[in-house]
């Protein structure tokens, strides 16, 4: 869409417009896919008022973009100067205590003649718009309803209209909260390990929704590196909050002693974390699966604990896949459970792969591990494995979070 250069009678002062657009951008909603939670609002509006058209729109600097639009065959973008909602935005600044704009017959208003469909047979005659606000209280969009005949709103209808607009506002604020939570969660994932002589590492975590219950972690310790892959039961914000608690507890326990002789081994770390989180997991009726290990980079020895995680394997240099012991229960299932560690050695050319159960949805029916084993045997090189997993997630949009950590001991020259 080309830029809208029309001078509008509803143009705002440049400093006000800059603040308004900045508030809009902080929502991170523009050009996102349609969502059922907004469609429910427009469906309800059409039913309650007996009207053919309703929309949730955001007003950018030069365009109006519809997050949800029902009954209007106009696409998702319109030049801002050819919309009625621009008048709602301006009206909000003029009358902040009475921000709703109700136009009983748009065809009788010459300033709206340029709006597509206004005055045409079967086109827009009635309009009611209520502002939607972004951070800082700036009007960034509208909840609006349209009719093909002139009409007014009774007092009870007006009250319902404002309530539906408030519903749209809450959904918009929830979007902002979730996006902020997603940003925090992304920042909690560790940066790259950098150069790790003799090894190559790749790690990725792709939540099914904006935030999720999966996470991975890795950090250097004396003589090696600690790796974790964990999955908190559930999805969304609640799982993400608990995942942050699990990550913090694991880091605190495993890094309590800086020197090798003071540091707790993996089984003590997991037992300590399980004890710390027992009350939280019990009160929220939640459990956590995790694979936690420490790699001695000199010898290739991996000492690990699998607490019900279910997918941790070593792909040998010759293509053979050795599964690791996964007999341990998840954290939070039973009180008083303790975990023991296992041990495996990475020879040159071997790759350790730990993943969340979301990979089962990518490569099978969600329960059969064999397709995943065959896949990692063919694509054990860490960077290749992660790249292929990202591509599959983009293609299939699985309903579960997908996390993969792959560590390869490179052959010496």
Residue pairs with C-beta under 8 A, 6 or more apart in sequence:
1 63
1 77
1 79
3 62
4 62
4 63
4 79
4 80
4 81
4 82
5 62
6 79
6 81
6 82
7 81
8 80
8 81
8 86
9 111
10 86
10 87
10 89
10 90
11 17
12 20
12 89
12 90
12 93
16 93
17 61
19 136
19 138
20 89
20 134
20 138
20 139
20 140
21 60
21 61
23 133
23 134
23 135
23 136
23 138
23 140
24 30
24 58
24 59
24 60
24 134
24 138
24 140
24 141
26 134
26 135
26 176
27 58
27 134
27 135
27 140
27 172
27 175
27 176
27 179
28 175
28 176
28 179
29 58
29 67
29 172
29 175
29 176
30 58
30 60
30 65
31 65
32 67
34 67
34 68
35 67
35 68
37 171
38 56
38 67
38 68
38 168
38 171
39 68
39 70
41 54
41 56
41 68
41 143
41 164
41 167
41 168
41 171
42 54
42 55
42 56
42 68
42 69
42 70
43 54
43 70
44 164
45 51
45 54
45 143
45 145
45 161
45 164
46 52
46 53
46 54
46 70
46 71
46 145
48 160
48 164
49 145
49 147
49 157
49 160
49 161
51 71
51 126
51 145
51 146
51 147
52 71
52 146
52 147
52 148
53 70
53 71
53 72
53 124
53 145
53 146
53 147
53 148
54 70
54 71
54 144
54 145
54 146
55 66
55 68
55 69
55 70
55 72
55 142
55 143
55 144
55 145
55 146
56 66
56 67
56 68
56 69
56 132
56 141
56 142
56 143
56 168
57 64
57 65
57 66
57 67
57 69
57 83
57 85
57 141
57 142
57 144
58 64
58 65
58 66
58 67
58 132
58 140
58 141
59 65
59 80
59 83
59 85
59 86
59 89
59 139
59 140
59 141
59 142
60 80
61 80
62 79
62 80
63 77
63 78
63 79
63 80
64 77
64 78
64 79
64 80
64 83
64 85
64 86
65 76
65 77
66 72
66 76
66 77
67 141
69 76
71 146
72 117
72 146
74 116
74 117
78 116
80 86
81 114
82 114
82 115
82 116
83 115
84 101
84 103
84 106
84 112
84 115
84 118
84 124
84 127
84 129
84 144
85 129
85 141
85 142
85 144
87 101
87 111
87 112
87 129
88 99
88 101
88 129
88 130
88 131
88 139
88 142
88 144
89 131
89 139
89 142
91 99
91 101
92 99
92 131
92 139
93 139
99 130
99 131
99 139
100 128
100 129
100 130
100 158
100 161
100 162
100 165
101 127
101 128
101 129
101 130
102 127
102 128
102 152
102 153
102 158
103 109
103 112
103 126
103 127
103 128
104 126
104 150
104 151
104 152
105 125
105 126
105 150
106 112
106 115
106 118
106 119
106 124
106 125
106 126
106 127
107 118
107 119
107 125
107 150
108 150
112 118
113 119
115 124
116 123
117 123
117 124
118 124
118 125
119 125
122 148
123 148
124 146
124 147
124 148
125 147
125 148
125 149
125 150
125 151
126 145
126 146
126 147
126 148
126 149
126 150
126 151
127 144
127 145
127 146
128 144
128 145
128 153
128 161
129 142
129 143
129 144
130 142
130 143
130 144
130 161
130 162
130 165
131 139
131 141
131 142
132 139
132 140
132 141
132 142
132 143
132 165
132 168
132 169
132 172
133 139
133 140
133 169
133 172
134 140
134 172
134 176
135 176
141 172
143 164
143 165
143 168
143 169
145 161
153 161
177 237
178 210
178 211
178 237
179 210
181 210
181 211
181 237
181 240
182 207
182 210
182 211
185 207
185 211
185 212
185 215
185 240
185 243
185 244
188 215
188 244
188 247
189 205
189 215
189 216
189 217
190 203
190 216
190 217
190 218
190 219
192 201
193 201
193 218
193 220
193 225
196 225
196 297
197 297
198 297
198 409
198 410
198 412
199 295
199 297
199 407
199 408
199 409
199 410
200 381
200 382
200 383
200 407
200 408
200 410
201 218
201 225
201 382
201 405
201 406
201 407
201 408
202 382
202 383
202 385
202 386
202 404
202 405
202 406
203 216
203 218
203 386
203 404
203 405
203 406
204 216
204 386
204 389
204 390
204 402
204 403
204 404
205 212
205 214
205 215
205 216
205 401
205 402
205 403
206 389
206 390
206 393
206 401
206 402
206 403
207 214
207 235
207 401
208 235
208 358
208 397
208 398
208 399
208 400
208 401
208 402
209 235
209 236
211 236
211 237
211 239
211 240
212 235
212 236
212 239
212 240
212 243
212 401
213 231
213 232
213 233
213 234
213 235
213 239
213 240
213 242
213 243
213 401
214 229
214 230
214 231
214 232
214 243
214 356
214 358
214 401
214 402
214 403
215 228
215 229
215 230
215 243
215 246
215 247
215 403
216 227
216 228
216 229
216 230
216 403
216 405
217 226
217 227
217 228
217 247
217 250
217 251
218 225
218 226
218 227
218 228
218 405
219 225
219 226
219 251
219 255
220 226
221 254
221 255
221 260
221 263
221 294
222 258
222 259
222 260
222 263
223 260
223 296
223 297
223 298
224 294
224 295
224 296
224 297
224 298
225 294
225 295
225 297
225 407
226 254
226 292
226 293
226 294
226 295
227 291
227 292
227 293
227 294
227 295
227 352
227 354
227 405
227 407
228 247
228 250
228 290
228 291
228 292
228 293
229 290
229 291
229 309
229 312
229 354
229 355
229 356
229 403
229 404
229 405
230 243
230 246
230 247
230 250
230 288
230 289
230 290
230 291
230 292
230 309
231 288
231 289
231 290
231 309
231 356
231 357
231 401
231 403
232 239
232 240
232 242
232 243
232 246
232 286
232 288
233 239
233 286
233 287
233 288
233 330
234 286
235 400
235 401
238 284
239 286
242 280
242 281
242 284
242 286
242 288
245 277
245 280
246 273
246 277
246 288
246 290
246 331
249 272
249 273
249 276
249 277
250 269
250 273
250 290
250 292
253 264
253 268
253 269
253 272
253 273
253 276
254 263
254 264
254 266
254 269
254 292
254 294
255 263
256 262
256 263
256 264
257 263
257 264
264 272
265 294
265 303
265 341
266 292
266 293
266 294
266 303
266 304
266 305
266 341
267 305
267 338
267 339
267 340
267 341
269 292
269 305
270 290
270 292
270 305
270 307
270 331
270 339
271 338
271 339
273 331
274 307
274 331
274 332
274 337
274 338
274 339
277 288
277 331
277 332
278 332
278 335
281 287
281 288
281 331
281 332
282 332
282 335
286 332
287 308
287 330
287 331
287 332
287 333
288 307
288 330
288 331
288 332
289 307
289 308
289 309
289 310
289 330
289 331
289 356
289 357
290 305
290 306
290 307
290 309
290 330
290 331
291 304
291 305
291 306
291 307
291 309
291 312
291 354
292 304
292 305
292 307
293 302
293 303
293 304
293 305
293 352
293 354
294 302
294 303
294 304
295 301
295 302
295 346
295 352
295 407
296 302
296 303
299 345
300 345
300 346
300 347
300 350
300 409
301 343
301 344
301 345
301 346
302 343
302 344
302 345
302 346
302 352
303 341
303 342
303 343
304 312
304 324
304 341
304 342
304 343
304 344
305 328
305 339
305 340
305 341
305 342
306 312
306 324
306 325
306 326
306 327
306 328
306 342
307 328
307 329
307 330
307 331
307 339
308 326
308 328
308 329
308 330
308 331
308 333
309 326
309 330
309 354
309 356
310 326
310 357
310 369
311 326
311 353
311 354
311 355
311 356
311 357
311 359
311 360
311 369
311 372
312 323
312 324
312 326
312 352
312 353
312 354
312 355
313 321
313 322
313 323
313 324
313 352
313 353
313 373
313 376
314 321
314 322
314 324
314 344
314 346
314 350
314 351
314 352
314 353
315 321
315 350
315 351
315 353
315 376
315 377
315 380
316 322
316 347
316 349
316 350
317 347
317 348
317 349
317 350
317 411
319 377
320 377
321 373
321 376
321 377
322 344
323 373
324 342
324 344
325 342
328 339
328 340
329 337
344 352
346 352
346 407
346 408
346 409
347 409
348 409
348 410
348 411
348 412
349 408
349 409
349 410
349 411
350 408
350 409
351 376
351 380
351 381
351 382
351 406
351 407
351 408
351 409
352 405
352 406
352 407
352 408
353 376
353 380
353 385
353 404
353 405
353 406
354 404
354 405
355 372
355 402
355 403
355 404
355 405
356 400
356 401
356 402
356 403
356 404
357 400
358 398
358 400
358 401
358 402
358 403
359 372
359 389
359 402
359 404
360 366
360 367
360 368
360 369
360 372
361 396
361 398
361 399
361 400
361 402
362 389
362 392
362 393
362 396
362 398
362 402
363 371
363 372
363 375
363 392
364 370
364 371
364 372
376 385
379 385
379 388
380 406
380 408
381 408
382 406
382 407
382 408
385 404
385 406
386 404
386 406
389 402
389 404
393 402
